Amino acid sequence: MLHSLCSTLLQSGIPELGLKEIEQLLEKPKHKDHGDISFPCFALAKHRKTSPQQIAKELSQNLSGPLFQKIEAVGPYVNFFFDPAAVAKEMVNDILAKNSSFGTNRNGAGAKIVVDMSSPNIAKPFSMGHLRSTVIGNSLCLIGEKNGYKMIKINYVGDWGTQFGKLIYAYLQWGDPEKVAQNPIQELFTLYVKFHAEAEQNPALEEEGRKAFQQLESGNEEYMQIWKSFKEASLLAFQKVYDLLGISFDSWKGESSYNDKMEATISLLEEKGLLIESDGASIVSLEDESLPPCLIKKRDGATLYATRDLTAVYDRFHDYQFSRAFYVVGHEQSIHFKQVFSVLKKLEAPFSDSLEHIPFGLYLKDGQKMSTRKGRVILLEEVLEESIAKARQNIKARNPDLPNLQEVAKEIGVGAILFHDLKQDRMNSIEFDVDEMLTFEGETGPYLQYTHARAQSLLRKSGETSFHFTYESHQKSWEIIKELYSFPNQVEQAFNRRSPAIIAQYLLKVAKLFNQYYSQVKILSDSEQQESRLALVNAVTVILKEGMRLLGMKAPDQM
């Protein structure tokens, strides 16, 4: 890797910094005239008590190597210019030899990371609001595996809490069992919205909902049967969406799994002297952390999200002995996780320093958060189906005789939705715009897939089955090769920053460079460079396909 070559060479002249520190400081120059890789000397100025400009000058004068055309100082930077003839052959053939394993590292050394992700609420439609946790979590798991970690995906389904008391009350008051049996999710959703609309006019209904949940928590047989029927119908509906997305889980332990374990958590808090009474409720004070108190038990004895999250993490540590635990949950829950993590530190849990909330922005509709209470939701399954249908129409117009057209339409339609989300910085909220989401032009998933299919078409037309790179003289080829060979660094950065967007934006850059190259170079020709050009095309397909896999996308060979 280019970064490694530069950091190894620099290490001889920089005893103050370790190899990893040097490599992390390396950056790609904004201007081609400043070389392939730059090393800023600002960090060294503190150690050497001299200007970074002087340090850069001294370093550049003492560095040289057979792989470099030149190494020069420009202000506070040491700029490295590689000799393409010396390194391009090794780089391209390394990618081809390793194929999909290129970019894989052992940084994680098999350490286990549990990932709390997706986690929709039963008896409610799987809405666009849960797409982000699902696809960001899935991509982070794929990227984590590429970095050598054992990733464990947990779908912590929301199947417990006061809202189910409200729903049971609504079902018993207004529900039609036949309608619910025929179309369970939509009918239950309608009842949930109706409850909250009625409660605005009659606040006493809130208390009825709380009483119903108390009955459920205490094991009321009728209520348990109703709740189980809601859950079974919901899980079947959820599975249909997960099948479309191509996502599976290692655990489906929902909140209800901890109903009989929460007393142990409460007892532990009491033993440690952390549980105090406040207005009849049980809380843990977090005043010393400048946080609101963490509510453990309501006045009526009902438990809360925090009680269940505390119980769940102890259970996960028991089951998996994880080294880290990720919670891929929207940023509006940031205070909640700060509270839970602070309570665990007070409990001196052995894993309390290994927990990480990975927040993200929301999908908005007309500038507002989507809300099941107010009926302001967009169904994910409907958006996916619409995207697949649009992909099918596009394929029929361009390539009506394409084999397995329906399967390719699904891969493109789903890919459009995944990429539209993952190319965004995860902290940004996204205004839902179905037309933008389903656009197949510009910086989109279908653009990447089409670029991959175009490259595969060239390889098929060549009639060749094996490829070897010697040297390619076109100036655009070096730009592509450098970008392709930076893939391992992108994989590391994407994991370290918990950001699939790094991979997504990188793939767009690769695709654009390849399409520029394709438009300027006759790849299939009788020239002596054809084999090397085809080898470069093959390397592009390797990176595009593996990069899209890390985003949860498929890479069709034909479109």
C-alpha positions as CSV (number, residue, x, y, z in Angstrom):
1,M,0.0,0.0,0.0
2,L,1.3,3.5,-0.9
3,H,0.8,4.8,2.6
4,S,2.8,1.9,4.0
5,L,5.7,2.5,1.6
6,C,5.8,6.2,2.6
7,S,5.5,5.6,6.3
8,T,8.2,3.0,6.3
9,L,10.6,5.3,4.5
10,L,9.8,8.2,6.8
11,Q,10.3,6.2,10.0
12,S,14.0,6.2,9.6
13,G,14.1,10.0,9.8
14,I,11.3,10.4,12.5
15,P,12.3,8.5,15.6
16,E,9.8,10.6,17.6
17,L,6.7,9.0,16.1
18,G,5.7,5.4,15.7
19,L,4.9,3.8,12.3
20,K,1.2,3.8,12.9
21,E,1.3,7.5,14.0
22,I,3.2,8.4,10.8
23,E,0.8,6.5,8.6
24,Q,-2.2,8.2,10.2
25,L,-0.7,11.7,9.4
26,L,-0.2,10.9,5.7
27,E,-2.7,12.5,3.4
28,K,-3.6,12.7,-0.3
29,P,-2.7,16.2,-1.7
30,K,-5.5,18.3,-3.1
31,H,-3.4,19.1,-6.2
32,K,-1.7,16.6,-8.4
33,D,1.3,18.9,-8.7
34,H,2.0,18.2,-5.0
35,G,2.6,14.5,-5.6
36,D,0.8,11.2,-4.7
37,I,1.1,11.4,-0.9
38,S,2.0,14.2,1.5
39,F,3.4,14.2,5.0
40,P,2.6,17.3,7.1
41,C,5.3,18.2,9.6
42,F,3.3,20.2,12.1
43,A,3.2,17.4,14.7
44,L,7.0,17.2,14.6
45,A,7.4,20.9,15.2
46,K,6.3,20.4,18.8
47,H,9.0,17.7,19.3
48,R,11.8,19.5,17.6
49,K,11.1,23.1,18.6
50,T,11.6,24.3,15.0
51,S,9.4,25.3,12.1
52,P,7.5,22.6,10.2
53,Q,8.9,24.2,7.0
54,Q,12.5,23.5,8.1
55,I,11.7,20.0,9.2
56,A,10.1,19.2,5.8
57,K,13.2,20.6,4.0
58,E,15.5,18.5,6.1
59,L,13.5,15.3,5.7
60,S,13.1,15.6,2.0
61,Q,16.9,16.0,1.5
62,N,17.5,12.8,3.4
63,L,14.9,10.5,1.9
64,S,15.1,8.6,-1.4
65,G,14.1,5.2,-2.8
66,P,13.9,3.2,-6.0
67,L,10.1,3.5,-6.1
68,F,10.0,7.3,-6.1
69,Q,10.5,9.7,-8.9
70,K,11.2,12.5,-6.4
71,I,10.6,13.5,-2.8
72,E,10.4,17.3,-2.2
73,A,9.4,19.8,0.4
74,V,6.7,22.4,-0.3
75,G,6.3,24.6,2.7
76,P,5.5,22.4,5.8
77,Y,4.8,19.3,3.6
78,V,7.0,16.5,2.4
79,N,5.5,15.4,-1.0
80,F,6.1,11.9,-2.4
81,F,6.0,11.3,-6.2
82,F,5.9,7.6,-7.0
83,D,7.5,6.1,-10.2
84,P,4.5,4.5,-11.9
85,A,6.7,2.2,-14.0
86,A,8.2,0.9,-10.7
87,V,5.0,0.3,-8.7
88,A,2.0,0.1,-11.0
89,K,2.6,-3.4,-12.1
90,E,3.0,-4.7,-8.5
91,M,-0.1,-2.8,-7.4
92,V,-2.5,-4.0,-10.1
93,N,-1.3,-7.6,-10.0
94,D,-1.6,-7.6,-6.2
95,I,-5.3,-6.6,-6.5
96,L,-5.9,-9.3,-9.1
97,A,-4.1,-12.0,-7.0
98,K,-6.0,-11.2,-3.8
99,N,-9.3,-10.5,-5.6
100,S,-12.1,-10.0,-3.1
101,S,-9.7,-10.4,-0.1
102,F,-7.8,-7.3,-1.2
103,G,-8.2,-4.7,1.6
104,T,-8.9,-7.4,4.3
105,N,-6.8,-6.9,7.4
106,R,-6.5,-8.5,10.9
107,N,-6.7,-5.3,12.9
108,G,-9.6,-6.9,14.9
109,A,-7.8,-10.2,15.5
110,G,-11.2,-11.9,15.8
111,A,-12.4,-9.8,18.7
112,K,-16.2,-9.8,19.0
113,I,-18.4,-6.7,18.6
114,V,-22.1,-6.9,19.3
115,V,-24.2,-4.5,17.2
116,D,-27.6,-3.4,18.3
117,M,-29.3,-2.4,15.1
118,S,-32.6,-2.1,13.2
119,S,-34.8,-2.9,16.1
120,P,-38.3,-1.9,14.8
121,N,-41.3,-1.9,17.1
122,I,-43.8,-4.7,16.7
123,A,-47.4,-4.0,15.8
124,K,-46.2,-1.0,13.7
125,P,-45.2,-0.9,10.0
126,F,-41.6,-1.2,9.1
127,S,-41.2,2.5,8.1
128,M,-38.5,4.5,6.4
129,G,-37.6,5.7,10.0
130,H,-35.9,2.3,10.7
131,L,-34.0,2.1,7.4
132,R,-31.0,4.0,8.6
133,S,-30.3,1.9,11.7
134,T,-30.7,-1.2,9.6
135,V,-28.5,-0.4,6.6
136,I,-25.8,1.6,8.5
137,G,-25.6,-1.2,11.1
138,N,-25.4,-3.9,8.4
139,S,-22.7,-2.0,6.5
140,L,-20.6,-1.4,9.6
141,C,-20.8,-5.1,10.4
142,L,-19.5,-6.0,6.9
143,I,-16.8,-3.4,7.2
144,G,-15.9,-4.6,10.7
145,E,-15.5,-8.2,9.3
146,K,-13.2,-6.8,6.6
147,N,-11.1,-5.4,9.4
148,G,-10.8,-8.7,11.1
149,Y,-13.6,-8.4,13.8
150,K,-16.3,-11.0,14.6
151,M,-19.4,-8.9,14.2
152,I,-22.6,-10.1,15.9
153,K,-25.9,-8.5,14.6
154,I,-28.6,-8.2,17.2
155,N,-32.1,-7.2,16.2
156,Y,-33.4,-5.8,19.6
157,V,-37.0,-5.7,18.5
158,G,-39.2,-3.2,20.4
159,D,-41.8,-5.7,21.8
160,W,-42.3,-4.5,25.3
161,G,-43.3,-1.3,27.1
162,T,-46.3,0.9,27.9
163,Q,-47.1,1.4,24.2
164,F,-48.3,-2.3,24.1
165,G,-50.6,-1.6,27.0
166,K,-52.1,1.2,25.0
167,L,-52.4,-1.0,21.9
168,I,-54.0,-3.8,23.8
169,Y,-56.5,-1.4,25.3
170,A,-57.2,0.0,21.8
171,Y,-57.7,-3.5,20.4
172,L,-60.1,-4.5,23.1
173,Q,-62.1,-1.2,22.8
174,W,-62.2,-0.7,19.0
175,G,-60.5,-3.6,17.3
176,D,-62.2,-5.9,14.8
177,P,-60.6,-9.3,15.1
178,E,-61.4,-10.3,11.6
179,K,-59.9,-7.2,10.1
180,V,-56.8,-7.6,12.3
181,A,-56.4,-11.2,11.2
182,Q,-56.6,-10.2,7.5
183,N,-54.3,-7.2,7.6
184,P,-52.6,-7.2,11.1
185,I,-49.9,-4.5,10.7
186,Q,-52.1,-1.9,9.0
187,E,-55.0,-2.5,11.4
188,L,-52.9,-2.4,14.5
189,F,-51.2,0.8,13.2
190,T,-54.6,2.3,12.7
191,L,-55.6,1.4,16.3
192,Y,-52.4,2.9,17.7
193,V,-52.9,6.2,15.9
194,K,-56.6,6.2,17.0
195,F,-55.6,5.7,20.6
196,H,-53.3,8.7,20.6
197,A,-55.9,10.8,18.8
198,E,-58.5,9.9,21.4
199,A,-56.1,10.4,24.3
200,E,-55.6,14.0,23.2
201,Q,-59.3,14.6,23.8
202,N,-59.5,12.3,26.8
203,P,-56.1,12.2,28.8
204,A,-57.5,9.5,31.1
205,L,-56.9,7.0,28.3
206,E,-53.1,7.3,29.0
207,E,-53.8,5.8,32.5
208,E,-55.8,3.0,31.0
209,G,-52.9,2.2,28.7
210,R,-50.5,2.1,31.7
211,K,-52.9,-0.2,33.6
212,A,-53.1,-2.6,30.6
213,F,-49.3,-2.8,30.4
214,Q,-49.1,-3.5,34.2
215,Q,-51.5,-6.5,33.5
216,L,-49.2,-7.6,30.6
217,E,-46.1,-7.4,32.8
218,S,-47.8,-9.4,35.6
219,G,-48.6,-12.2,33.1
220,N,-52.4,-11.7,32.4
221,E,-53.1,-14.7,30.2
222,E,-55.6,-12.9,27.8
223,Y,-53.2,-9.9,27.4
224,M,-50.2,-12.2,26.8
225,Q,-52.1,-14.1,24.0
226,I,-53.1,-10.8,22.3
227,W,-49.5,-9.5,22.6
228,K,-48.0,-12.8,21.2
229,S,-50.4,-12.6,18.2
230,F,-49.2,-9.0,17.5
231,K,-45.6,-10.1,17.7
232,E,-45.9,-13.2,15.4
233,A,-47.7,-11.1,12.7
234,S,-45.0,-8.3,13.0
235,L,-42.0,-10.6,12.7
236,L,-43.5,-12.2,9.5
237,A,-43.9,-8.7,8.0
238,F,-40.4,-7.6,9.1
239,Q,-38.8,-10.7,7.6
240,K,-40.3,-9.8,4.2
241,V,-38.5,-6.5,4.3
242,Y,-35.2,-8.0,5.5
243,D,-35.4,-10.5,2.7
244,L,-35.7,-7.7,0.2
245,L,-32.7,-5.9,1.8
246,G,-30.7,-9.1,2.0
247,I,-30.0,-8.7,5.7
248,S,-30.0,-11.3,8.4
249,F,-29.3,-11.3,12.1
250,D,-27.5,-13.5,14.7
251,S,-30.0,-12.7,17.4
252,W,-33.6,-11.6,17.6
253,K,-33.7,-11.1,21.3
254,G,-36.3,-8.4,21.8
255,E,-37.0,-6.3,24.9
256,S,-39.5,-8.8,26.2
257,S,-36.6,-11.4,26.5
258,Y,-35.5,-9.5,29.6
259,N,-38.9,-9.3,31.4
260,D,-37.9,-12.0,33.9
261,K,-34.3,-10.7,34.3
262,M,-34.9,-7.1,35.2
263,E,-35.4,-7.7,38.9
264,A,-31.8,-8.9,39.1
265,T,-30.7,-5.6,37.5
266,I,-32.8,-3.6,40.0
267,S,-31.4,-5.7,42.9
268,L,-27.8,-5.1,41.7
269,L,-28.5,-1.3,41.7
270,E,-29.8,-1.6,45.2
271,E,-26.8,-3.6,46.4
272,K,-24.5,-0.9,45.1
273,G,-26.5,1.8,46.8
274,L,-27.3,3.5,43.5
275,L,-31.1,3.2,43.5
276,I,-33.0,6.0,45.2
277,E,-36.6,6.9,45.4
278,S,-38.0,10.1,43.8
279,D,-41.7,10.9,43.8
280,G,-42.5,7.3,44.2
281,A,-40.3,6.2,41.2
282,S,-36.9,4.5,41.4
283,I,-34.0,6.4,39.8
284,V,-30.2,6.5,39.7
285,S,-28.9,10.1,40.2
286,L,-26.4,11.2,37.5
287,E,-26.1,14.8,38.8
288,D,-22.3,14.3,39.1
289,E,-22.3,13.6,35.3
290,S,-24.4,16.6,34.6
291,L,-27.1,14.3,33.3
292,P,-30.8,13.9,34.1
293,P,-31.6,11.1,36.5
294,C,-31.9,7.6,34.9
295,L,-35.4,6.4,35.6
296,I,-35.4,2.6,36.4
297,K,-38.9,2.0,37.7
298,K,-42.0,4.1,37.3
299,R,-44.3,5.0,40.2
300,D,-46.7,2.2,39.2
301,G,-43.8,-0.3,39.1
302,A,-43.5,-0.5,35.3
303,T,-40.0,-0.8,33.9
304,L,-38.5,1.4,31.2
305,Y,-36.1,1.4,28.2
306,A,-33.1,2.0,30.5
307,T,-34.0,-0.9,32.8
308,R,-34.2,-3.2,29.8
309,D,-31.0,-1.8,28.1
310,L,-29.0,-2.3,31.3
311,T,-30.3,-5.9,31.6
312,A,-29.7,-6.7,27.9
313,V,-26.1,-5.6,27.9
314,Y,-25.2,-7.8,30.9
315,D,-26.9,-10.7,29.1
316,R,-25.0,-10.0,25.9
317,F,-21.7,-9.9,27.7
318,H,-22.6,-13.2,29.3
319,D,-23.4,-14.8,25.9
320,Y,-20.7,-13.3,23.8
321,Q,-17.9,-11.9,26.0
322,F,-17.7,-9.0,23.5
323,S,-14.8,-6.6,23.3
324,R,-17.1,-3.8,22.1
325,A,-20.8,-3.1,21.9
326,F,-22.2,-0.7,19.3
327,Y,-25.7,0.8,19.5
328,V,-26.7,2.0,16.0
329,V,-29.5,4.3,17.1
330,G,-30.7,7.8,16.1
331,H,-29.0,10.8,17.6
332,E,-32.2,11.8,19.5
333,Q,-31.4,8.9,21.9
334,S,-27.9,10.3,22.8
335,I,-28.9,11.4,26.3
336,H,-30.5,8.0,27.0
337,F,-27.2,6.2,26.1
338,K,-25.1,8.6,28.1
339,Q,-27.4,7.8,31.1
340,V,-27.2,4.0,30.5
341,F,-23.4,4.1,30.0
342,S,-22.9,6.2,33.2
343,V,-25.0,3.9,35.3
344,L,-22.9,0.9,34.1
345,K,-19.7,2.8,35.1
346,K,-21.2,3.3,38.5
347,L,-22.0,-0.4,38.6
348,E,-18.3,-1.0,37.7
349,A,-19.4,-3.3,34.9
350,P,-16.4,-5.0,33.3
351,F,-17.5,-3.8,29.9
352,S,-18.5,-0.3,30.8
353,D,-15.6,1.3,28.7
354,S,-16.4,-0.8,25.7
355,L,-19.8,0.7,24.8
356,E,-20.4,3.1,21.9
357,H,-23.5,4.8,20.7
358,I,-23.3,5.3,16.9
359,P,-25.8,8.0,16.2
360,F,-27.3,9.2,12.9
361,G,-29.6,11.8,11.5
362,L,-33.3,11.1,10.8
363,Y,-35.4,10.7,7.7
364,L,-37.7,13.8,7.6
365,K,-41.0,14.3,5.8
366,D,-41.6,18.0,5.1
367,G,-39.0,18.9,7.6
368,Q,-40.5,16.9,10.4
369,K,-39.6,13.6,12.1
370,M,-41.8,10.7,10.9
371,S,-44.2,9.7,13.7
372,T,-46.3,6.5,14.1
373,R,-48.4,8.2,16.8
374,K,-49.5,10.9,14.3
375,G,-49.7,8.5,11.4
376,R,-46.9,10.3,9.5
377,V,-45.0,7.3,8.2
378,I,-43.7,6.1,4.8
379,L,-43.6,2.3,4.5
380,L,-40.2,0.9,3.6
381,E,-41.6,-2.1,1.8
382,E,-43.6,0.1,-0.5
383,V,-40.6,2.3,-1.3
384,L,-38.5,-0.8,-2.1
385,E,-41.2,-2.3,-4.3
386,E,-41.5,1.0,-6.2
387,S,-37.7,1.2,-6.7
388,I,-37.6,-2.4,-8.0
389,A,-40.5,-1.7,-10.4
390,K,-38.7,1.4,-11.7
391,A,-35.5,-0.6,-12.2
392,R,-37.4,-3.2,-14.1
393,Q,-38.8,-0.5,-16.5
394,N,-35.3,0.9,-17.1
395,I,-33.9,-2.5,-17.9
396,K,-36.7,-3.4,-20.3
397,A,-36.1,-0.1,-22.1
398,R,-32.3,-0.7,-22.5
399,N,-31.9,-4.4,-22.5
400,P,-35.2,-6.3,-22.8
401,D,-33.6,-9.6,-23.5
402,L,-31.5,-9.6,-20.3
403,P,-31.4,-13.0,-18.6
404,N,-32.7,-13.1,-15.0
405,L,-34.2,-9.6,-15.5
406,Q,-36.3,-9.7,-12.3
407,E,-33.4,-10.6,-10.1
408,V,-31.2,-7.8,-11.6
409,A,-34.1,-5.4,-11.2
410,K,-34.3,-6.3,-7.5
411,E,-30.5,-5.8,-7.1
412,I,-30.6,-2.4,-8.8
413,G,-33.8,-1.2,-7.1
414,V,-32.6,-2.2,-3.6
415,G,-29.1,-0.9,-4.4
416,A,-30.6,2.5,-5.2
417,I,-32.2,2.8,-1.8
418,L,-29.2,1.5,0.1
419,F,-26.7,3.8,-1.6
420,H,-28.9,6.9,-1.3
421,D,-28.7,6.4,2.4
422,L,-25.2,5.3,2.9
423,K,-23.5,7.9,0.7
424,Q,-24.7,10.5,3.2
425,D,-22.7,11.5,6.2
426,R,-24.6,9.5,8.9
427,M,-25.0,12.5,11.2
428,N,-27.0,14.4,8.5
429,S,-30.8,14.2,8.5
430,I,-32.3,13.3,5.1
431,E,-35.4,14.8,3.7
432,F,-37.4,12.0,2.2
433,D,-37.8,12.6,-1.5
434,V,-38.9,9.5,-3.4
435,D,-38.0,11.0,-6.8
436,E,-34.4,11.7,-5.7
437,M,-34.1,8.4,-4.0
438,L,-35.2,6.5,-7.1
439,T,-33.1,8.5,-9.5
440,F,-30.7,6.3,-11.4
441,E,-28.6,9.1,-12.8
442,G,-25.7,11.0,-11.2
443,E,-24.1,9.9,-7.9
444,T,-26.3,6.8,-7.3
445,G,-26.1,3.1,-6.6
446,P,-27.3,2.2,-10.2
447,Y,-24.4,4.4,-11.6
448,L,-21.9,2.2,-9.7
449,Q,-23.6,-1.0,-10.7
450,Y,-23.8,0.2,-14.4
451,T,-20.0,1.0,-14.3
452,H,-19.3,-2.4,-12.9
453,A,-21.5,-4.0,-15.7
454,R,-19.8,-1.9,-18.4
455,A,-16.3,-3.1,-17.2
456,Q,-17.5,-6.7,-17.1
457,S,-18.8,-6.4,-20.6
458,L,-15.4,-5.3,-21.8
459,L,-13.8,-8.4,-20.2
460,R,-16.4,-10.7,-21.8
461,K,-15.9,-9.2,-25.3
462,S,-12.1,-9.7,-25.0
463,G,-12.6,-13.4,-24.7
464,E,-9.8,-13.6,-22.1
465,T,-10.2,-15.3,-18.8
466,S,-6.9,-14.4,-17.1
467,F,-5.2,-11.0,-16.9
468,H,-1.8,-9.8,-16.1
469,F,-0.6,-6.1,-15.9
470,T,2.8,-5.1,-17.2
471,Y,2.6,-1.4,-18.0
472,E,0.0,1.0,-19.2
473,S,1.2,4.3,-20.7
474,H,-2.0,6.4,-20.6
475,Q,-1.8,9.2,-18.0
476,K,-5.3,8.4,-16.7
477,S,-4.4,4.9,-15.7
478,W,-2.0,6.0,-12.9
479,E,-4.8,8.0,-11.3
480,I,-7.1,4.9,-11.3
481,I,-4.3,2.6,-10.0
482,K,-3.5,4.9,-7.1
483,E,-7.2,5.1,-6.2
484,L,-7.7,1.4,-6.4
485,Y,-4.7,0.7,-4.3
486,S,-5.9,3.0,-1.6
487,F,-8.9,0.7,-0.9
488,P,-7.3,-1.0,2.2
489,N,-6.9,2.5,3.7
490,Q,-10.5,3.3,2.9
491,V,-11.6,0.1,4.6
492,E,-9.7,1.0,7.8
493,Q,-10.9,4.6,7.8
494,A,-14.5,3.6,7.3
495,F,-14.4,1.3,10.3
496,N,-12.4,3.7,12.5
497,R,-14.8,6.5,11.8
498,R,-17.9,4.3,11.8
499,S,-18.7,5.7,8.4
500,P,-20.0,3.6,5.4
501,A,-20.1,7.0,3.6
502,I,-16.3,6.8,3.2
503,I,-16.7,3.6,1.2
504,A,-19.6,5.0,-0.8
505,Q,-17.8,8.3,-1.7
506,Y,-14.7,6.4,-2.6
507,L,-16.5,4.1,-5.0
508,L,-18.0,7.1,-6.8
509,K,-14.5,8.4,-7.3
510,V,-13.3,5.1,-8.7
511,A,-16.3,4.9,-11.0
512,K,-15.7,8.4,-12.3
513,L,-12.0,7.8,-12.9
514,F,-12.8,4.6,-14.8
515,N,-15.5,6.2,-17.0
516,Q,-13.1,9.0,-17.9
517,Y,-10.5,6.4,-18.8
518,Y,-13.0,4.4,-20.8
519,S,-14.0,7.4,-22.8
520,Q,-10.4,8.3,-23.7
521,V,-8.7,4.9,-24.2
522,K,-9.5,2.2,-26.7
523,I,-9.2,-0.8,-24.4
524,L,-10.1,-3.5,-26.9
525,S,-7.4,-3.1,-29.7
526,D,-4.5,-4.9,-31.2
527,S,-2.0,-2.8,-29.3
528,E,0.6,-4.4,-27.1
529,Q,-1.1,-2.6,-24.1
530,Q,-4.4,-4.4,-24.5
531,E,-3.6,-7.1,-21.9
532,S,-2.5,-4.5,-19.3
533,R,-5.6,-2.4,-20.0
534,L,-7.9,-5.4,-19.5
535,A,-6.0,-6.3,-16.3
536,L,-6.7,-2.7,-15.1
537,V,-10.4,-3.1,-16.0
538,N,-10.5,-6.3,-14.1
539,A,-9.0,-4.7,-11.1
540,V,-11.7,-2.0,-11.3
541,T,-14.4,-4.7,-11.2
542,V,-12.8,-6.3,-8.1
543,I,-12.8,-3.0,-6.1
544,L,-16.3,-1.9,-7.2
545,K,-17.8,-5.3,-6.5
546,E,-16.1,-5.7,-3.1
547,G,-16.8,-2.1,-2.1
548,M,-20.5,-2.4,-3.0
549,R,-20.6,-5.7,-1.0
550,L,-19.4,-3.7,2.1
551,L,-22.5,-1.4,1.6
552,G,-24.8,-4.4,1.4
553,M,-25.2,-4.0,-2.4
554,K,-25.0,-6.5,-5.3
555,A,-22.9,-5.9,-8.4
556,P,-24.7,-7.3,-11.5
557,D,-22.4,-8.4,-14.4
558,Q,-25.1,-7.3,-16.9
559,M,-27.7,-4.6,-16.8
